[in-house]
Amino acid sequence: METRIRISTSKFPQLTARQYGMENQPTIVLLHGFPADSNLWREVVPLLQDDFRILVSDLPGVGESSFSGDEVSVEALATGIAALLKEQKIEKAIIAGHSMGGYIAFAFAALFPEMVEGVSIIHSSAKADDEEKIKARRKSIELIRKGGKEAFINAMLPPLFAESFRNAHPEVIEQQRRQAMEIADATLIAFYNAMINRPERLDVLRSASFPVQWIIGAQDNLASPEKVLQQTSLANVNFVSVYPDSGHMAMLEDPQELAKDIRAFATYSTARQTEELSA
Ligand code: MLT
């Protein structure tokens, strides 16, 4: 069953999420990346909703969700997600984030560790942007400001997918492209600035009292497998999966495998929590 949740905070005049599954089940929050919306999870939700309560939000600025002012930070976005959970009286959840959603998941874990049962990092990294990346983002912001959103999206989207998937499923890339084009220029710019300004979060990993999951695409051009693998032994408990045929988009390239791995991680993390509480 799908239900709609809608809240309002001073930073977020409207923050919406769709909720699936049963309220008495462990909660998994799925945070989408850039430039996407909650639809990104369309293949994964049906594979998990029988056993978990799933919350899928459109991040503020996307879909019906909005933020006030011109700027937003990963910390503000994480605070909005925490407000959504609190409104639903959800005390703890598995926070799963794809790429930019992963940066928000790290911010959530830094700000609200007591609400975290486990963090699932999907094609993302705890490192901050380096100088080269910041320069490239600033160039893209200029392009979007000059009316070049379509050129920006047409250039950035296809390489997110592994070449073999791209060739076999041009319709999926086209669907993502159309969804990305729905996002306002101001939102794309605000998200890029939020990513530029995000800090490194390796300390979150080193001090994590919760398990951390890493989903890595061997053909990911954005979250480099070599660089991400270096982070996968920093937390105490790490689940690491490398998908040989995936690029940056396992939720569309290999949803069955991703759902299976998230299920295993969420089951372990919630059982561990229950054990700790009863010890
Ligand atoms: C994403 O996939 O969410 C973003 O492209 C991540 C990034 O640009 O760092």
Residues whose N, C-alpha, C, O or C-beta is under 5 A from the ligand:
A	BS01	MLT	G33 F34 H98 S99 M100 G101
